[in-house]
Amino acid sequence: MRLLKDITKIIDPNRVIYGEALQAEYSHIWKMHEGLTALALVKVISTKELSTLMRWCYNNNQKVVIHGGKTNLVGSTESDKFELVISLELMNKIEELDPISRTMTVQSGVILEEVQQKASEASLLFPLNFGAKGSAQMGGIISTNAGGLRVLKYGMTRQQILGLEVVLADGTIIHSMKKIIKDNSGYDLKQMFIGAEGTLGIITRAVLKLTEAPKTRMSAFVGMKDYDQVVRCLKFIDRRLAGKLSGYELIWQESYEMMTGPMYQKPPVAHGYSYYVLIESLGGDLENDASHFQQIMEQSLEMGLYEDGALAHSESDLEWFWKIREDVHVLVSQGPVDQHFDISLPIPLIGDMIAKISELIRTLDGVIHCFPFGHVADGNIHLIVLKQHAEASLTNKINDIVYEPLKNIGGSVSAEHGIGTHKKHYLAWCRTPEEIALMQNIKRAMDPKGILNFGKIF
Amino acid sequence: MRLLKDITKIIDPNRVIYGEALQAEYSHIWKMHEGLTALALVKVISTKELSTLMRWCYNNNQKVVIHGGKTNLVGSTESDKFELVISLELMNKIEELDPISRTMTVQSGVILEEVQQKASEASLLFPLNFGAKGSAQMGGIISTNAGGLRVLKYGMTRQQILGLEVVLADGTIIHSMKKIIKDNSGYDLKQMFIGAEGTLGIITRAVLKLTEAPKTRMSAFVGMKDYDQVVRCLKFIDRRLAGKLSGYELIWQESYEMMTGPMYQKPPVAHGYSYYVLIESLGGDLENDASHFQQIMEQSLEMGLYEDGALAHSESDLEWFWKIREDVHVLVSQGPVDQHFDISLPIPLIGDMIAKISELIRTLDGVIHCFPFGHVADGNIHLIVLKQHAEASLTNKINDIVYEPLKNIGGSVSAEHGIGTHKKHYLAWCRTPEEIALMQNIKRAMDPKGILNFGKIF
């Protein structure tokens, strides 16, 4: 209670939630209805206020956990009853859109969909896009270095950030809010906070890089007989589209056939092929882009780069094609319990390795389905495993099957979602002891008392 | 001498150069004929050997300076007589080209031009390109986060690096040599070493990201009456080209008229306009790219986005246009002493601010010319000032005129070249005291004895 009294000297008591209210209104993860375990939750309204609060936390060894939109998938927002949760939800202003610099300046609590909308109103594009866009907040997105559907053309979150403002563990404000694209004046500090899952600092504001909005969007669904076609077709199309290829989404046969099963979307390409790829191109030439895309698709068919395909000829075709890929819920709903992976591995190895992994998983007692699909051009594959139960022994067996082969091939146990608490055990499977020691050295230097998202990542 | 004896126990004496040989054969900067001041220069041949050497240096408080191709422009390779210079020139192997992952694995001493050549043989592109490509080595390029002519489409060096191997101050080897594009497993450590000017670790190997080589290249030179046309034309063309715009190089009137003066190239567009822009597009559609580009250029002229222009119709036109922009020597040769800048500033402010800066510089006694030009779409402007003499008072006056206005507008004293020793005094003009304190905190954590490129950056 003394702690809470101190905190309400810094934060308006209306914005300090604790006790029953906390249990009733808050949870650590999006759309869950489990009460939040924490000392209290405070909603900050300015960088200065957060800085004062953190100075107090630092002096009092008070551990904190940061909440954005709580769409994190690896437990990075979990807290215990001694931890103070800091929510950025009230710092939700879009401060500026500069159409000439092509930048947007936002506070951390702004939701992705609002950023997309605001950019689009100025005929600009903020290219980041993924399922949770209606809830995910920019601070969390940056702290996770989120990926999503258009990394191939535009890169991950890291590539979209020009400036950051961050509050450090001791309350120091790091103000690096430049709109400039090139800055080699000393260390590029923002890189340290992007993807650090809130363990090195609390992001309060950001300058986002926007690009001119594309004018054309083409898509095709194709069926392929083997993985060799998948990579040869990627190379051919990418070269011909020269910068316009924005999506090359691979779906394995069993996933595609479920996604386009009798109860769901109708299949644009017949069932029966080993692989399906959804191709997207974003361009600026209203007159020629469609015919050029069609020509490339015809040529690739003639060259034997795929077996059968369908072009999207209308907005409703586009919607249909992409709904198949984006409606992951179809897969998740095929069993009572699901387990989800987002691994990275070198592109040439994906075909064999995912075949082997899926086969091993499917033979396990208690496994109903294993659905692979993913951003193959980025080397990032998702697996959704449906199980009859949530027993730890089965969960661990599946984790081992998926993560073990990544050890010796330069893969990653997390392409997009981060490590959080759920994957801590597996961090050492894809990073060397020297790398982890260096991470911990940096963590100690920047957060010597270990008060920021303690126990996350390592 | 005891030190040298110890070193030759680790490094073959044939690869340890000191005394007169050092003075005769080596210098700290490319194409200069000043002998090198250093304890000795050692040429390492493997990561393991370098690791052993650094462990010895760490235990003996031996400061080291790293040499790549010595094309650094800000004094980052300078050494004193107590420092050991480590050259990576013998670690010059291209280890692998993987056409499916589209990666190249190289040692640090490989020269940029070789990388470009090797990629091109596989119909791939390593997009980084700048004047010193025939000498600059990959380790130095990565340590400087070099920019150059195609940042607009492909990004700076940072965006081209997938993996790094680094030797730390105490000899620890950080092996992060993954080919994967997406990896959110803990901190992205490579980001710390990119652009750190060798102050945090010594880069020994890298995995480079390649892209499919473009099939078409279009260029136009245009003349503009005001800066408003420069930014409106950029926005229009960039949107229409939707990812294909790879160059938008702004040249101010006085620079253009010198570059296309009677003794040099003939002007593609008549003299007399306030600004000239050289536009480049790289695409993949052999049939339509040329007509599309021409159409866009015609449309922009009709819309009043420029006053007069010339399209490159042949390979020799392309060569002619780009020679004008790339042959910076024409400008440098207009006076006995030159002073060179590579500042960044927000795009909307460039027109007024560069006009003001140039005007002030031109009124100084001892100044012959001030030539501005640069990568305007990146917000990065170069200035070459020609002077009658190299007196420090004039140099400092010019520095103050250029750097002072950057303080309050979120600019940078270095877009590309880094801080080194030459710009240390000005670092605080574009980074906050909190930012610099954090940089120093990281430096202390990673190099507690301060033996790596001591005195560089800060």
Interface residues (C-beta under 8 A of the other chain):
Chain A: D98 P99 I100 S101 S123 T144 N145 G147 V151 K153 G155 M156 R158 Q159 G163 L168 T172 I173 I174 H175 S176 M177 K178 K179 I180 I181 K182 D183 N184 S185 G186 Y187 D188 L189 Q191 M192 I194 G195 A196 T211 E212 A213 P214 K215 T216 V231 K235 D238 R239 R240 L241 A242 G243 K244 L282 G283 G284 D285 E287 N288 H292 S344 L345 P346 I347 P348 H375 D378 G379 N380 G410 G411 S412 V413 S414 A415 E416 H417 G418 I419 K423 L427 C430 R431 T432 E434 E435 I436 A437 L438 M439 N441 I442 R444 A445 M446 I457 F458
Chain B: D98 P99 I100 S101 S123 T144 N145 G147 V151 K153 G155 M156 R158 Q159 G163 L168 T172 I173 I174 H175 S176 M177 K178 K179 I180 I181 K182 D183 N184 S185 G186 Y187 D188 L189 Q191 M192 I194 G195 A196 T211 E212 A213 P214 K215 T216 V231 K235 D238 R239 R240 L241 A242 G243 K244 L282 G283 G284 D285 E287 N288 H292 S344 L345 P346 I347 P348 H375 D378 G379 N380 G410 G411 S412 V413 S414 A415 E416 H417 G418 I419 K423 L427 C430 R431 T432 E434 E435 I436 A437 L438 M439 N441 I442 R444 A445 M446 I457 F458
